[in-house]
Amino acid sequence: MHCWKRSRRSLRVHVQLWRRRARFREEVHSALSGPGDFYTALNQSLETAPRVAVATIVRTRGSSPREVGARMLVRPDGATDGTVGGGCGEAEVWRAALEVMQDDQPRMVVVDLTNEIAMSTDGVCGGIIDIFVEPWHKNGTNLASGVLDAVQRHRLVATATVVSRSRGMPIALGEKLLIVDGQPHGGAFSWSALQARVLADAPSVVAQGQSQSRTYKFDELDKPEVAGQVGVFFDLALPRPRLVIVGAGHVAVPIAEVGRLLDFEVVVIDDRPSFANAERFPGADRIIVDDFATALDGIEITPSTYVVLVTRAHTHDVHALRRIVRKPAGYIGMIGSRRRVYAVFKLLQQEGVPLEDLLRVHAPIGLDIKTETPGEIAVSVGAELLKARRGGGAASMSDLLRPQYRYSLSKGDADI
């Protein structure tokens, strides 16, 4: 069996040329791991080339060498950035990209890796990959710039692209819609009925946190003359998550280190310059020396913001939490004993903060594991941050105590 449903002879020359061009790729080009990397490379390429091609994995069935959303940028001279899996399959995608730049027609390339395992086969992952290859030229530059701008502002971005359609559907392959924070922000679909359904789906796609394809079916009830279906790929460009550590004491130091390991942008806040400084936090992206309330007022809190309160006193917790508890942070955690946490909640409840806003705070902070040292606490906090960001079923300390807080606060108990 062949790794592609084409003869090897027809691909041999192209594969050889591909290998010569790609020999130094891993040393020179990144894998375009982040949305900023890809759209920066795309913008830079469009500054010097009238047209480029982008190949994106939009769907997989079974095992595959790369994930949905992986991309390869191909320039007119055949140079590339990124990868969609390597091997003769990628060579075929590269050849399709050169053709796309010539005829300006997007197309789907289906890679079949369900070969029998043998020395003569190149791909034995066992899956099938759908790769959408499309041209990008001057008309797409504004979308790319729009994505970069939104990512830099820590907004939630999705680019919706038509990647398949039934015959006769009133929309073209490759049409794009840029969605920022759930609202159209650039581009448009020529078919308003499809755009409305895509916009309605955007929040759930962003909530899942993964690029994905969705199929939209239309029947005679929608529009008699256009019954069929359209495939749309949602390419998420989520900003790098920001970890705001409020308090720069001994526990904050390893938490900042763990946050860095988890690829958070790390911001440290404290009102004491002897604690909040680059010597103690060499890996922090930003250090703010100011009172907690003022510092937090200067930070935009978005769903990609994760806040950890590790201050030296419950009064500081009250001032800090008052500023952020009603904002759309992706995570808020607060260190402290049960009694300290309850005291903070009680004081804020008396100020009029709704109970449900208070109970979304992860307090005590971290997963339900025994910790003693600052490093152990940091690992527990980091695991809970990862759970909030990626999902998972590990129990948090706050999960166990939240019902008790709810009961005592609802009754108006003075203490827990």
Contacts in CASP RR format, 6 or more apart in sequence:
PFRMAT RR
TARGET T0000
AUTHOR 0000-0000-0000
METHOD contacts of the structure
MODEL  1
MHCWKRSRRSLRVHVQLWRRRARFREEVHSALSGPGDFYTALNQSLETAP
RVAVATIVRTRGSSPREVGARMLVRPDGATDGTVGGGCGEAEVWRAALEV
MQDDQPRMVVVDLTNEIAMSTDGVCGGIIDIFVEPWHKNGTNLASGVLDA
VQRHRLVATATVVSRSRGMPIALGEKLLIVDGQPHGGAFSWSALQARVLA
DAPSVVAQGQSQSRTYKFDELDKPEVAGQVGVFFDLALPRPRLVIVGAGH
VAVPIAEVGRLLDFEVVVIDDRPSFANAERFPGADRIIVDDFATALDGIE
ITPSTYVVLVTRAHTHDVHALRRIVRKPAGYIGMIGSRRRVYAVFKLLQQ
EGVPLEDLLRVHAPIGLDIKTETPGEIAVSVGAELLKARRGGGAASMSDL
LRPQYRYSLSKGDADI
1 114 0 8 1.000
1 115 0 8 1.000
1 116 0 8 1.000
1 121 0 8 1.000
2 8 0 8 1.000
2 115 0 8 1.000
3 87 0 8 1.000
3 88 0 8 1.000
3 89 0 8 1.000
3 111 0 8 1.000
3 112 0 8 1.000
3 113 0 8 1.000
3 115 0 8 1.000
3 121 0 8 1.000
3 122 0 8 1.000
3 123 0 8 1.000
4 11 0 8 1.000
4 88 0 8 1.000
4 89 0 8 1.000
4 92 0 8 1.000
4 111 0 8 1.000
4 112 0 8 1.000
5 112 0 8 1.000
6 92 0 8 1.000
8 88 0 8 1.000
11 88 0 8 1.000
11 91 0 8 1.000
11 92 0 8 1.000
11 95 0 8 1.000
14 91 0 8 1.000
14 92 0 8 1.000
14 94 0 8 1.000
14 95 0 8 1.000
15 87 0 8 1.000
15 88 0 8 1.000
15 91 0 8 1.000
18 90 0 8 1.000
18 91 0 8 1.000
18 94 0 8 1.000
18 95 0 8 1.000
19 91 0 8 1.000
21 78 0 8 1.000
21 79 0 8 1.000
21 80 0 8 1.000
22 80 0 8 1.000
25 80 0 8 1.000
25 82 0 8 1.000
25 83 0 8 1.000
29 80 0 8 1.000
29 81 0 8 1.000
29 82 0 8 1.000
30 37 0 8 1.000
30 81 0 8 1.000
30 82 0 8 1.000
31 70 0 8 1.000
31 82 0 8 1.000
31 83 0 8 1.000
32 38 0 8 1.000
32 41 0 8 1.000
32 71 0 8 1.000
32 72 0 8 1.000
32 73 0 8 1.000
32 81 0 8 1.000
32 82 0 8 1.000
35 147 0 8 1.000
35 151 0 8 1.000
35 157 0 8 1.000
35 236 0 8 1.000
35 237 0 8 1.000
35 238 0 8 1.000
36 147 0 8 1.000
36 148 0 8 1.000
36 151 0 8 1.000
36 237 0 8 1.000
38 71 0 8 1.000
38 73 0 8 1.000
38 81 0 8 1.000
39 144 0 8 1.000
39 145 0 8 1.000
39 147 0 8 1.000
39 148 0 8 1.000
39 151 0 8 1.000
39 237 0 8 1.000
40 148 0 8 1.000
41 73 0 8 1.000
41 81 0 8 1.000
42 52 0 8 1.000
42 54 0 8 1.000
42 73 0 8 1.000
42 136 0 8 1.000
42 144 0 8 1.000
43 141 0 8 1.000
43 144 0 8 1.000
43 145 0 8 1.000
43 148 0 8 1.000
45 52 0 8 1.000
45 73 0 8 1.000
45 75 0 8 1.000
45 81 0 8 1.000
46 52 0 8 1.000
46 136 0 8 1.000
46 137 0 8 1.000
46 138 0 8 1.000
46 140 0 8 1.000
46 141 0 8 1.000
46 144 0 8 1.000
49 75 0 8 1.000
49 76 0 8 1.000
50 76 0 8 1.000
50 137 0 8 1.000
50 138 0 8 1.000
51 76 0 8 1.000
51 101 0 8 1.000
51 104 0 8 1.000
51 135 0 8 1.000
51 136 0 8 1.000
51 137 0 8 1.000
52 73 0 8 1.000
52 74 0 8 1.000
52 75 0 8 1.000
52 76 0 8 1.000
52 101 0 8 1.000
52 135 0 8 1.000
52 136 0 8 1.000
52 137 0 8 1.000
53 73 0 8 1.000
53 74 0 8 1.000
53 97 0 8 1.000
53 98 0 8 1.000
53 100 0 8 1.000
53 101 0 8 1.000
53 133 0 8 1.000
53 134 0 8 1.000
53 135 0 8 1.000
53 136 0 8 1.000
54 71 0 8 1.000
54 72 0 8 1.000
54 73 0 8 1.000
54 74 0 8 1.000
54 97 0 8 1.000
54 133 0 8 1.000
54 134 0 8 1.000
54 136 0 8 1.000
55 71 0 8 1.000
55 72 0 8 1.000
55 74 0 8 1.000
55 84 0 8 1.000
55 93 0 8 1.000
55 94 0 8 1.000
55 96 0 8 1.000
55 97 0 8 1.000
55 109 0 8 1.000
55 131 0 8 1.000
55 132 0 8 1.000
55 133 0 8 1.000
56 69 0 8 1.000
56 70 0 8 1.000
56 71 0 8 1.000
56 84 0 8 1.000
56 131 0 8 1.000
56 132 0 8 1.000
56 133 0 8 1.000
56 134 0 8 1.000
56 233 0 8 1.000
56 235 0 8 1.000
57 64 0 8 1.000
57 66 0 8 1.000
57 67 0 8 1.000
57 68 0 8 1.000
57 69 0 8 1.000
57 70 0 8 1.000
57 71 0 8 1.000
57 84 0 8 1.000
57 129 0 8 1.000
57 130 0 8 1.000
57 131 0 8 1.000
58 68 0 8 1.000
58 69 0 8 1.000
58 108 0 8 1.000
58 130 0 8 1.000
58 131 0 8 1.000
58 132 0 8 1.000
58 163 0 8 1.000
58 213 0 8 1.000
58 233 0 8 1.000
59 68 0 8 1.000
59 129 0 8 1.000
59 130 0 8 1.000
59 213 0 8 1.000
60 67 0 8 1.000
60 68 0 8 1.000
60 127 0 8 1.000
60 128 0 8 1.000
60 129 0 8 1.000
60 130 0 8 1.000
61 127 0 8 1.000
61 128 0 8 1.000
61 129 0 8 1.000
62 125 0 8 1.000
62 126 0 8 1.000
62 127 0 8 1.000
62 128 0 8 1.000
63 113 0 8 1.000
63 125 0 8 1.000
63 126 0 8 1.000
63 127 0 8 1.000
64 85 0 8 1.000
64 113 0 8 1.000
64 125 0 8 1.000
64 127 0 8 1.000
64 129 0 8 1.000
65 85 0 8 1.000
65 86 0 8 1.000
65 113 0 8 1.000
65 125 0 8 1.000
66 83 0 8 1.000
66 84 0 8 1.000
66 85 0 8 1.000
66 129 0 8 1.000
68 210 0 8 1.000
68 211 0 8 1.000
68 212 0 8 1.000
68 213 0 8 1.000
69 211 0 8 1.000
69 235 0 8 1.000
70 82 0 8 1.000
70 83 0 8 1.000
70 84 0 8 1.000
70 85 0 8 1.000
71 82 0 8 1.000
71 84 0 8 1.000
72 80 0 8 1.000
72 81 0 8 1.000
72 82 0 8 1.000
72 83 0 8 1.000
72 84 0 8 1.000
72 90 0 8 1.000
72 93 0 8 1.000
72 94 0 8 1.000
72 97 0 8 1.000
73 80 0 8 1.000
73 81 0 8 1.000
73 82 0 8 1.000
74 80 0 8 1.000
74 94 0 8 1.000
74 97 0 8 1.000
74 98 0 8 1.000
74 101 0 8 1.000
76 101 0 8 1.000
78 94 0 8 1.000
78 97 0 8 1.000
78 98 0 8 1.000
80 94 0 8 1.000
83 90 0 8 1.000
84 90 0 8 1.000
84 93 0 8 1.000
84 129 0 8 1.000
84 131 0 8 1.000
87 122 0 8 1.000
87 123 0 8 1.000
88 122 0 8 1.000
88 123 0 8 1.000
89 111 0 8 1.000
89 122 0 8 1.000
92 109 0 8 1.000
92 111 0 8 1.000
93 109 0 8 1.000
93 111 0 8 1.000
93 131 0 8 1.000
93 133 0 8 1.000
96 107 0 8 1.000
96 109 0 8 1.000
96 133 0 8 1.000
97 133 0 8 1.000
100 106 0 8 1.000
100 107 0 8 1.000
100 133 0 8 1.000
100 134 0 8 1.000
100 135 0 8 1.000
101 135 0 8 1.000
104 135 0 8 1.000
104 137 0 8 1.000
105 135 0 8 1.000
105 173 0 8 1.000
106 132 0 8 1.000
106 133 0 8 1.000
106 134 0 8 1.000
106 135 0 8 1.000
106 163 0 8 1.000
106 173 0 8 1.000
106 174 0 8 1.000
107 132 0 8 1.000
107 133 0 8 1.000
107 173 0 8 1.000
108 130 0 8 1.000
108 131 0 8 1.000
108 132 0 8 1.000
108 133 0 8 1.000
108 163 0 8 1.000
108 164 0 8 1.000
109 130 0 8 1.000
109 131 0 8 1.000
109 132 0 8 1.000
109 133 0 8 1.000
110 128 0 8 1.000
110 129 0 8 1.000
110 130 0 8 1.000
110 131 0 8 1.000
111 128 0 8 1.000
111 129 0 8 1.000
111 130 0 8 1.000
111 131 0 8 1.000
112 127 0 8 1.000
112 128 0 8 1.000
113 123 0 8 1.000
113 124 0 8 1.000
113 125 0 8 1.000
113 126 0 8 1.000
113 127 0 8 1.000
113 128 0 8 1.000
113 129 0 8 1.000
114 126 0 8 1.000
114 127 0 8 1.000
114 128 0 8 1.000
115 121 0 8 1.000
115 122 0 8 1.000
115 123 0 8 1.000
115 124 0 8 1.000
115 126 0 8 1.000
116 124 0 8 1.000
117 124 0 8 1.000
130 163 0 8 1.000
130 213 0 8 1.000
132 161 0 8 1.000
132 163 0 8 1.000
132 233 0 8 1.000
134 161 0 8 1.000
134 173 0 8 1.000
134 174 0 8 1.000
136 144 0 8 1.000
140 176 0 8 1.000
142 186 0 8 1.000
143 159 0 8 1.000
143 176 0 8 1.000
143 178 0 8 1.000
143 186 0 8 1.000
143 187 0 8 1.000
146 178 0 8 1.000
146 180 0 8 1.000
146 185 0 8 1.000
146 186 0 8 1.000
147 157 0 8 1.000
147 159 0 8 1.000
147 178 0 8 1.000
147 237 0 8 1.000
150 156 0 8 1.000
150 157 0 8 1.000
150 180 0 8 1.000
150 185 0 8 1.000
150 237 0 8 1.000
150 239 0 8 1.000
151 157 0 8 1.000
151 237 0 8 1.000
151 238 0 8 1.000
151 239 0 8 1.000
151 240 0 8 1.000
152 239 0 8 1.000
153 239 0 8 1.000
153 300 0 8 1.000
154 239 0 8 1.000
154 242 0 8 1.000
154 300 0 8 1.000
154 302 0 8 1.000
154 304 0 8 1.000
154 305 0 8 1.000
155 180 0 8 1.000
155 181 0 8 1.000
155 239 0 8 1.000
155 302 0 8 1.000
156 180 0 8 1.000
156 181 0 8 1.000
156 182 0 8 1.000
156 206 0 8 1.000
156 238 0 8 1.000
156 239 0 8 1.000
156 302 0 8 1.000
156 303 0 8 1.000
156 304 0 8 1.000
157 178 0 8 1.000
157 179 0 8 1.000
157 180 0 8 1.000
157 236 0 8 1.000
157 237 0 8 1.000
157 238 0 8 1.000
157 239 0 8 1.000
158 178 0 8 1.000
158 179 0 8 1.000
158 182 0 8 1.000
158 202 0 8 1.000
158 205 0 8 1.000
158 206 0 8 1.000
158 234 0 8 1.000
158 235 0 8 1.000
158 236 0 8 1.000
158 237 0 8 1.000
159 176 0 8 1.000
159 177 0 8 1.000
159 178 0 8 1.000
159 179 0 8 1.000
159 234 0 8 1.000
159 235 0 8 1.000
159 237 0 8 1.000
160 176 0 8 1.000
160 177 0 8 1.000
160 179 0 8 1.000
160 189 0 8 1.000
160 198 0 8 1.000
160 202 0 8 1.000
160 232 0 8 1.000
160 233 0 8 1.000
160 234 0 8 1.000
160 235 0 8 1.000
161 174 0 8 1.000
161 175 0 8 1.000
161 176 0 8 1.000
161 232 0 8 1.000
161 233 0 8 1.000
161 235 0 8 1.000
162 171 0 8 1.000
162 172 0 8 1.000
162 173 0 8 1.000
162 174 0 8 1.000
162 175 0 8 1.000
162 176 0 8 1.000
162 189 0 8 1.000
162 194 0 8 1.000
162 230 0 8 1.000
162 231 0 8 1.000
162 232 0 8 1.000
163 173 0 8 1.000
163 174 0 8 1.000
163 213 0 8 1.000
163 231 0 8 1.000
163 232 0 8 1.000
163 233 0 8 1.000
164 173 0 8 1.000
164 230 0 8 1.000
164 231 0 8 1.000
165 171 0 8 1.000
165 173 0 8 1.000
165 229 0 8 1.000
165 230 0 8 1.000
165 231 0 8 1.000
166 227 0 8 1.000
166 228 0 8 1.000
166 229 0 8 1.000
166 230 0 8 1.000
168 226 0 8 1.000
169 191 0 8 1.000
169 218 0 8 1.000
169 226 0 8 1.000
169 228 0 8 1.000
169 229 0 8 1.000
169 230 0 8 1.000
170 190 0 8 1.000
170 191 0 8 1.000
170 226 0 8 1.000
171 189 0 8 1.000
171 190 0 8 1.000
171 191 0 8 1.000
171 194 0 8 1.000
171 230 0 8 1.000
172 190 0 8 1.000
175 188 0 8 1.000
175 189 0 8 1.000
175 190 0 8 1.000
176 187 0 8 1.000
177 184 0 8 1.000
177 186 0 8 1.000
177 187 0 8 1.000
177 188 0 8 1.000
177 189 0 8 1.000
177 195 0 8 1.000
177 198 0 8 1.000
177 199 0 8 1.000
178 184 0 8 1.000
178 185 0 8 1.000
178 186 0 8 1.000
178 187 0 8 1.000
179 185 0 8 1.000
179 198 0 8 1.000
179 199 0 8 1.000
179 202 0 8 1.000
182 199 0 8 1.000
182 202 0 8 1.000
182 203 0 8 1.000
182 206 0 8 1.000
183 199 0 8 1.000
184 195 0 8 1.000
184 199 0 8 1.000
188 195 0 8 1.000
189 195 0 8 1.000
189 198 0 8 1.000
193 218 0 8 1.000
193 222 0 8 1.000
193 223 0 8 1.000
194 216 0 8 1.000
194 230 0 8 1.000
194 232 0 8 1.000
197 216 0 8 1.000
198 216 0 8 1.000
198 232 0 8 1.000
201 214 0 8 1.000
201 234 0 8 1.000
202 234 0 8 1.000
205 212 0 8 1.000
205 214 0 8 1.000
205 234 0 8 1.000
205 236 0 8 1.000
206 236 0 8 1.000
206 238 0 8 1.000
209 236 0 8 1.000
209 238 0 8 1.000
210 236 0 8 1.000
211 233 0 8 1.000
211 234 0 8 1.000
211 235 0 8 1.000
211 236 0 8 1.000
212 233 0 8 1.000
212 234 0 8 1.000
213 231 0 8 1.000
213 232 0 8 1.000
213 233 0 8 1.000
213 234 0 8 1.000
214 231 0 8 1.000
214 232 0 8 1.000
214 234 0 8 1.000
215 229 0 8 1.000
215 230 0 8 1.000
215 231 0 8 1.000
215 232 0 8 1.000
216 229 0 8 1.000
216 230 0 8 1.000
216 231 0 8 1.000
216 232 0 8 1.000
217 228 0 8 1.000
217 229 0 8 1.000
218 226 0 8 1.000
218 227 0 8 1.000
218 228 0 8 1.000
218 229 0 8 1.000
218 230 0 8 1.000
219 227 0 8 1.000
219 228 0 8 1.000
220 227 0 8 1.000
238 304 0 8 1.000
239 302 0 8 1.000
239 304 0 8 1.000
240 263 0 8 1.000
240 264 0 8 1.000
240 265 0 8 1.000
240 304 0 8 1.000
241 263 0 8 1.000
241 264 0 8 1.000
241 265 0 8 1.000
241 304 0 8 1.000
241 305 0 8 1.000
241 306 0 8 1.000
241 389 0 8 1.000
242 264 0 8 1.000
242 265 0 8 1.000
242 266 0 8 1.000
242 267 0 8 1.000
242 304 0 8 1.000
242 305 0 8 1.000
242 306 0 8 1.000
243 256 0 8 1.000
243 259 0 8 1.000
243 262 0 8 1.000
243 264 0 8 1.000
243 265 0 8 1.000
243 266 0 8 1.000
243 267 0 8 1.000
243 306 0 8 1.000
243 307 0 8 1.000
243 308 0 8 1.000
243 385 0 8 1.000
244 267 0 8 1.000
244 269 0 8 1.000
244 296 0 8 1.000
244 299 0 8 1.000
244 305 0 8 1.000
244 306 0 8 1.000
244 307 0 8 1.000
244 308 0 8 1.000
245 252 0 8 1.000
245 255 0 8 1.000
245 256 0 8 1.000
245 266 0 8 1.000
245 267 0 8 1.000
245 268 0 8 1.000
245 269 0 8 1.000
245 308 0 8 1.000
245 310 0 8 1.000
246 269 0 8 1.000
246 270 0 8 1.000
246 292 0 8 1.000
246 295 0 8 1.000
246 296 0 8 1.000
246 307 0 8 1.000
246 308 0 8 1.000
246 309 0 8 1.000
246 310 0 8 1.000
246 311 0 8 1.000
246 316 0 8 1.000
246 320 0 8 1.000
247 268 0 8 1.000
247 269 0 8 1.000
247 270 0 8 1.000
247 275 0 8 1.000
247 276 0 8 1.000
247 292 0 8 1.000
247 309 0 8 1.000
247 310 0 8 1.000
247 311 0 8 1.000
247 312 0 8 1.000
247 316 0 8 1.000
248 268 0 8 1.000
248 269 0 8 1.000
248 270 0 8 1.000
248 272 0 8 1.000
248 275 0 8 1.000
248 276 0 8 1.000
248 280 0 8 1.000
248 281 0 8 1.000
249 270 0 8 1.000
249 275 0 8 1.000
249 310 0 8 1.000
249 312 0 8 1.000
250 374 0 8 1.000
251 310 0 8 1.000
251 335 0 8 1.000
251 374 0 8 1.000
251 375 0 8 1.000
251 377 0 8 1.000
251 378 0 8 1.000
252 268 0 8 1.000
252 270 0 8 1.000
252 281 0 8 1.000
252 310 0 8 1.000
253 280 0 8 1.000
253 281 0 8 1.000
253 374 0 8 1.000
254 374 0 8 1.000
254 375 0 8 1.000
254 377 0 8 1.000
254 378 0 8 1.000
255 308 0 8 1.000
255 310 0 8 1.000
255 377 0 8 1.000
255 378 0 8 1.000
255 381 0 8 1.000
255 382 0 8 1.000
256 266 0 8 1.000
256 268 0 8 1.000
256 281 0 8 1.000
256 283 0 8 1.000
256 284 0 8 1.000
257 283 0 8 1.000
257 378 0 8 1.000
258 378 0 8 1.000
258 379 0 8 1.000
258 381 0 8 1.000
258 382 0 8 1.000
259 266 0 8 1.000
259 382 0 8 1.000
259 385 0 8 1.000
260 266 0 8 1.000
260 283 0 8 1.000
262 382 0 8 1.000
262 385 0 8 1.000
262 386 0 8 1.000
264 306 0 8 1.000
264 385 0 8 1.000
265 285 0 8 1.000
265 286 0 8 1.000
266 281 0 8 1.000
266 283 0 8 1.000
266 284 0 8 1.000
266 285 0 8 1.000
266 286 0 8 1.000
267 284 0 8 1.000
267 285 0 8 1.000
267 286 0 8 1.000
267 287 0 8 1.000
267 288 0 8 1.000
267 299 0 8 1.000
268 276 0 8 1.000
268 281 0 8 1.000
268 284 0 8 1.000
268 286 0 8 1.000
268 287 0 8 1.000
268 288 0 8 1.000
269 276 0 8 1.000
269 288 0 8 1.000
269 290 0 8 1.000
269 292 0 8 1.000
269 295 0 8 1.000
269 296 0 8 1.000
270 276 0 8 1.000
270 288 0 8 1.000
270 289 0 8 1.000
270 292 0 8 1.000
271 289 0 8 1.000
271 290 0 8 1.000
271 291 0 8 1.000
271 292 0 8 1.000
272 289 0 8 1.000
273 289 0 8 1.000
276 287 0 8 1.000
276 288 0 8 1.000
276 289 0 8 1.000
277 287 0 8 1.000
277 289 0 8 1.000
278 284 0 8 1.000
278 287 0 8 1.000
281 287 0 8 1.000
288 295 0 8 1.000
291 319 0 8 1.000
292 311 0 8 1.000
292 316 0 8 1.000
292 319 0 8 1.000
292 320 0 8 1.000
292 323 0 8 1.000
293 319 0 8 1.000
293 320 0 8 1.000
293 322 0 8 1.000
293 323 0 8 1.000
296 320 0 8 1.000
296 323 0 8 1.000
296 324 0 8 1.000
297 323 0 8 1.000
299 305 0 8 1.000
301 307 0 8 1.000
301 324 0 8 1.000
301 327 0 8 1.000
301 328 0 8 1.000
301 329 0 8 1.000
302 328 0 8 1.000
302 329 0 8 1.000
303 328 0 8 1.000
303 329 0 8 1.000
303 330 0 8 1.000
304 330 0 8 1.000
305 329 0 8 1.000
305 330 0 8 1.000
306 329 0 8 1.000
306 330 0 8 1.000
306 331 0 8 1.000
306 332 0 8 1.000
306 385 0 8 1.000
306 388 0 8 1.000
306 389 0 8 1.000
307 324 0 8 1.000
307 329 0 8 1.000
307 331 0 8 1.000
307 332 0 8 1.000
307 333 0 8 1.000
308 333 0 8 1.000
308 334 0 8 1.000
308 335 0 8 1.000
308 365 0 8 1.000
308 381 0 8 1.000
308 385 0 8 1.000
309 317 0 8 1.000
309 320 0 8 1.000
309 321 0 8 1.000
309 332 0 8 1.000
309 333 0 8 1.000
309 334 0 8 1.000
309 335 0 8 1.000
309 365 0 8 1.000
310 335 0 8 1.000
310 365 0 8 1.000
311 317 0 8 1.000
311 320 0 8 1.000
314 340 0 8 1.000
314 343 0 8 1.000
314 344 0 8 1.000
317 334 0 8 1.000
317 340 0 8 1.000
317 344 0 8 1.000
318 344 0 8 1.000
318 347 0 8 1.000
318 348 0 8 1.000
321 332 0 8 1.000
321 334 0 8 1.000
321 344 0 8 1.000
321 348 0 8 1.000
321 361 0 8 1.000
322 348 0 8 1.000
322 351 0 8 1.000
322 353 0 8 1.000
324 332 0 8 1.000
325 332 0 8 1.000
325 348 0 8 1.000
325 353 0 8 1.000
325 357 0 8 1.000
325 358 0 8 1.000
325 360 0 8 1.000
325 361 0 8 1.000
326 353 0 8 1.000
326 357 0 8 1.000
330 388 0 8 1.000
331 362 0 8 1.000
331 384 0 8 1.000
331 385 0 8 1.000
331 388 0 8 1.000
331 389 0 8 1.000
332 360 0 8 1.000
332 361 0 8 1.000
332 362 0 8 1.000
333 361 0 8 1.000
333 362 0 8 1.000
333 363 0 8 1.000
333 365 0 8 1.000
333 366 0 8 1.000
333 384 0 8 1.000
333 398 0 8 1.000
334 341 0 8 1.000
334 344 0 8 1.000
334 361 0 8 1.000
334 362 0 8 1.000
334 363 0 8 1.000
334 364 0 8 1.000
334 365 0 8 1.000
335 363 0 8 1.000
335 364 0 8 1.000
335 365 0 8 1.000
335 377 0 8 1.000
336 363 0 8 1.000
336 364 0 8 1.000
336 365 0 8 1.000
337 364 0 8 1.000
338 364 0 8 1.000
338 401 0 8 1.000
338 404 0 8 1.000
338 416 0 8 1.000
339 415 0 8 1.000
339 416 0 8 1.000
341 363 0 8 1.000
341 364 0 8 1.000
341 401 0 8 1.000
341 405 0 8 1.000
342 405 0 8 1.000
342 408 0 8 1.000
342 409 0 8 1.000
342 415 0 8 1.000
342 416 0 8 1.000
344 363 0 8 1.000
345 358 0 8 1.000
345 361 0 8 1.000
345 363 0 8 1.000
345 405 0 8 1.000
345 409 0 8 1.000
346 409 0 8 1.000
346 412 0 8 1.000
346 414 0 8 1.000
348 358 0 8 1.000
349 355 0 8 1.000
349 358 0 8 1.000
349 409 0 8 1.000
355 406 0 8 1.000
355 409 0 8 1.000
355 410 0 8 1.000
358 405 0 8 1.000
358 409 0 8 1.000
359 402 0 8 1.000
359 405 0 8 1.000
359 406 0 8 1.000
361 398 0 8 1.000
362 384 0 8 1.000
362 388 0 8 1.000
362 396 0 8 1.000
362 397 0 8 1.000
362 398 0 8 1.000
363 397 0 8 1.000
363 398 0 8 1.000
363 401 0 8 1.000
364 397 0 8 1.000
364 398 0 8 1.000
364 401 0 8 1.000
365 380 0 8 1.000
365 381 0 8 1.000
365 384 0 8 1.000
365 397 0 8 1.000
365 398 0 8 1.000
366 377 0 8 1.000
366 380 0 8 1.000
366 381 0 8 1.000
366 382 0 8 1.000
366 383 0 8 1.000
366 384 0 8 1.000
366 396 0 8 1.000
366 397 0 8 1.000
366 398 0 8 1.000
367 380 0 8 1.000
367 383 0 8 1.000
367 384 0 8 1.000
367 387 0 8 1.000
367 394 0 8 1.000
367 395 0 8 1.000
367 396 0 8 1.000
367 397 0 8 1.000
368 394 0 8 1.000
368 395 0 8 1.000
368 396 0 8 1.000
368 397 0 8 1.000
368 399 0 8 1.000
368 400 0 8 1.000
369 380 0 8 1.000
371 377 0 8 1.000
371 379 0 8 1.000
371 380 0 8 1.000
383 394 0 8 1.000
384 396 0 8 1.000
387 393 0 8 1.000
387 394 0 8 1.000
387 396 0 8 1.000
404 416 0 8 1.000
405 416 0 8 1.000
408 415 0 8 1.000
408 416 0 8 1.000
END
